Amino acid sequence: MQPSVRDEKSWTVAGAKAKLSEVIERAQSEPQTITRNGKPSVVVVSAEEWHKKTVRKGSLAAFLMESPLRRADLDLGRQNDEPRDLPL
């Protein structure tokens, strides 16, 4: 059975509800898009794919230490200007 929209990876909300098991089965091999009012609304992916996309890759400290700007001669000093008067 074909999905209820344009291609084999896209479903309407009604089609996805009616064929949820098939949506889940197909999502194991490739992402499935569910549309609402003709526009992409959500994407269903396998748990394995979701884990790959959301696992943390290193720490912020490691990222900053590896930055090409680490040894750049940047002027990071603060300005000593007087504060502005803001309207109340």
Rosetta constraint file for C-alpha pairs under 8 A:
AtomPair CA 2 CA 7 HARMONIC 8.00 0.50
AtomPair CA 2 CA 8 HARMONIC 6.41 0.50
AtomPair CA 3 CA 7 HARMONIC 6.95 0.50
AtomPair CA 3 CA 8 HARMONIC 5.74 0.50
AtomPair CA 3 CA 9 HARMONIC 7.26 0.50
AtomPair CA 3 CA 10 HARMONIC 6.42 0.50
AtomPair CA 3 CA 11 HARMONIC 5.35 0.50
AtomPair CA 3 CA 12 HARMONIC 7.95 0.50
AtomPair CA 3 CA 15 HARMONIC 6.69 0.50
AtomPair CA 3 CA 16 HARMONIC 7.78 0.50
AtomPair CA 4 CA 10 HARMONIC 7.33 0.50
AtomPair CA 4 CA 11 HARMONIC 5.07 0.50
AtomPair CA 4 CA 12 HARMONIC 5.74 0.50
AtomPair CA 4 CA 15 HARMONIC 5.14 0.50
AtomPair CA 4 CA 16 HARMONIC 7.73 0.50
AtomPair CA 5 CA 10 HARMONIC 5.78 0.50
AtomPair CA 5 CA 11 HARMONIC 5.19 0.50
AtomPair CA 5 CA 12 HARMONIC 6.02 0.50
AtomPair CA 6 CA 10 HARMONIC 6.46 0.50
AtomPair CA 6 CA 11 HARMONIC 7.91 0.50
AtomPair CA 9 CA 30 HARMONIC 7.74 0.50
AtomPair CA 9 CA 31 HARMONIC 6.90 0.50
AtomPair CA 9 CA 32 HARMONIC 4.76 0.50
AtomPair CA 9 CA 33 HARMONIC 6.01 0.50
AtomPair CA 10 CA 32 HARMONIC 5.78 0.50
AtomPair CA 10 CA 33 HARMONIC 4.63 0.50
AtomPair CA 10 CA 34 HARMONIC 5.81 0.50
AtomPair CA 10 CA 35 HARMONIC 7.13 0.50
AtomPair CA 11 CA 15 HARMONIC 5.79 0.50
AtomPair CA 11 CA 16 HARMONIC 5.68 0.50
AtomPair CA 11 CA 32 HARMONIC 7.42 0.50
AtomPair CA 11 CA 33 HARMONIC 6.10 0.50
AtomPair CA 11 CA 34 HARMONIC 4.73 0.50
AtomPair CA 11 CA 35 HARMONIC 6.05 0.50
AtomPair CA 12 CA 16 HARMONIC 6.02 0.50
AtomPair CA 12 CA 34 HARMONIC 5.49 0.50
AtomPair CA 12 CA 35 HARMONIC 4.90 0.50
AtomPair CA 12 CA 36 HARMONIC 6.28 0.50
AtomPair CA 12 CA 38 HARMONIC 7.67 0.50
AtomPair CA 13 CA 17 HARMONIC 6.11 0.50
AtomPair CA 13 CA 34 HARMONIC 5.98 0.50
AtomPair CA 13 CA 35 HARMONIC 6.13 0.50
AtomPair CA 13 CA 36 HARMONIC 6.12 0.50
AtomPair CA 14 CA 18 HARMONIC 6.18 0.50
AtomPair CA 15 CA 19 HARMONIC 6.06 0.50
AtomPair CA 16 CA 20 HARMONIC 5.19 0.50
AtomPair CA 16 CA 23 HARMONIC 6.39 0.50
AtomPair CA 16 CA 34 HARMONIC 6.97 0.50
AtomPair CA 19 CA 23 HARMONIC 6.29 0.50
AtomPair CA 20 CA 24 HARMONIC 6.17 0.50
AtomPair CA 21 CA 25 HARMONIC 6.11 0.50
AtomPair CA 22 CA 26 HARMONIC 6.06 0.50
AtomPair CA 23 CA 27 HARMONIC 6.05 0.50
AtomPair CA 23 CA 32 HARMONIC 6.77 0.50
AtomPair CA 23 CA 44 HARMONIC 7.82 0.50
AtomPair CA 24 CA 28 HARMONIC 6.62 0.50
AtomPair CA 24 CA 44 HARMONIC 7.49 0.50
AtomPair CA 24 CA 45 HARMONIC 7.98 0.50
AtomPair CA 24 CA 46 HARMONIC 7.68 0.50
AtomPair CA 25 CA 29 HARMONIC 7.75 0.50
AtomPair CA 26 CA 30 HARMONIC 6.31 0.50
AtomPair CA 26 CA 31 HARMONIC 7.59 0.50
AtomPair CA 26 CA 32 HARMONIC 7.12 0.50
AtomPair CA 27 CA 31 HARMONIC 5.00 0.50
AtomPair CA 27 CA 32 HARMONIC 5.60 0.50
AtomPair CA 27 CA 44 HARMONIC 6.12 0.50
AtomPair CA 27 CA 45 HARMONIC 5.03 0.50
AtomPair CA 27 CA 46 HARMONIC 5.50 0.50
AtomPair CA 28 CA 45 HARMONIC 6.73 0.50
AtomPair CA 28 CA 46 HARMONIC 4.84 0.50
AtomPair CA 29 CA 46 HARMONIC 7.56 0.50
AtomPair CA 30 CA 45 HARMONIC 6.90 0.50
AtomPair CA 30 CA 46 HARMONIC 7.92 0.50
AtomPair CA 31 CA 43 HARMONIC 6.31 0.50
AtomPair CA 31 CA 44 HARMONIC 5.64 0.50
AtomPair CA 31 CA 45 HARMONIC 4.77 0.50
AtomPair CA 31 CA 46 HARMONIC 7.54 0.50
AtomPair CA 32 CA 43 HARMONIC 5.48 0.50
AtomPair CA 32 CA 44 HARMONIC 5.06 0.50
AtomPair CA 32 CA 45 HARMONIC 6.62 0.50
AtomPair CA 33 CA 40 HARMONIC 6.45 0.50
AtomPair CA 33 CA 41 HARMONIC 7.34 0.50
AtomPair CA 33 CA 42 HARMONIC 5.87 0.50
AtomPair CA 33 CA 43 HARMONIC 4.42 0.50
AtomPair CA 33 CA 44 HARMONIC 6.33 0.50
AtomPair CA 34 CA 40 HARMONIC 6.02 0.50
AtomPair CA 34 CA 41 HARMONIC 5.80 0.50
AtomPair CA 34 CA 42 HARMONIC 5.34 0.50
AtomPair CA 34 CA 43 HARMONIC 6.11 0.50
AtomPair CA 34 CA 44 HARMONIC 7.64 0.50
AtomPair CA 35 CA 39 HARMONIC 5.08 0.50
AtomPair CA 35 CA 40 HARMONIC 4.22 0.50
AtomPair CA 35 CA 41 HARMONIC 4.97 0.50
AtomPair CA 35 CA 42 HARMONIC 6.95 0.50
AtomPair CA 36 CA 40 HARMONIC 6.38 0.50
AtomPair CA 36 CA 41 HARMONIC 5.80 0.50
AtomPair CA 45 CA 49 HARMONIC 6.22 0.50
AtomPair CA 45 CA 50 HARMONIC 6.42 0.50
AtomPair CA 46 CA 50 HARMONIC 6.27 0.50
AtomPair CA 47 CA 51 HARMONIC 6.11 0.50
AtomPair CA 48 CA 52 HARMONIC 6.33 0.50
AtomPair CA 49 CA 53 HARMONIC 6.33 0.50
AtomPair CA 50 CA 54 HARMONIC 6.17 0.50
AtomPair CA 51 CA 55 HARMONIC 5.80 0.50
AtomPair CA 58 CA 62 HARMONIC 6.37 0.50
AtomPair CA 58 CA 63 HARMONIC 7.15 0.50
AtomPair CA 59 CA 63 HARMONIC 6.29 0.50
AtomPair CA 60 CA 64 HARMONIC 6.18 0.50
AtomPair CA 61 CA 65 HARMONIC 6.13 0.50
AtomPair CA 62 CA 66 HARMONIC 6.21 0.50
AtomPair CA 63 CA 67 HARMONIC 6.20 0.50
AtomPair CA 64 CA 70 HARMONIC 7.17 0.50
AtomPair CA 65 CA 70 HARMONIC 6.55 0.50
AtomPair CA 66 CA 70 HARMONIC 7.21 0.50
AtomPair CA 68 CA 72 HARMONIC 7.53 0.50
